[in-house]
Amino acid sequence: MNEQRANDQQRIEELETRLTFQEQALLELSDALADARSDIARHEAALLRVVEELKSARGSGVSVDPADEPPPPHY
């Protein structure tokens, strides 16, 4: 009976240790997700700025088609 109790105590300690590691991993994943969402928001804002700049360049008569540009000097 004493052996069973020691075995149970060991299993409980292992489960508690696993739970602690899982809680830490969950916190780290949550932080990583928050960072990724922040990065995505920044990238979306930058992309919207680029799209707006392209739209305004098209409206001002500036060509945004690379085929319209002269060849580089090394040709």
Secondary structure, 3 states (H helix, E strand, C coil): CHHHHHHHHHHHHHHHHHHHHHHHHHHHHHHHHHHHHHHHHHHHHHHHHHHHHHHHHHHCCCCCCHHHCCCCCCC
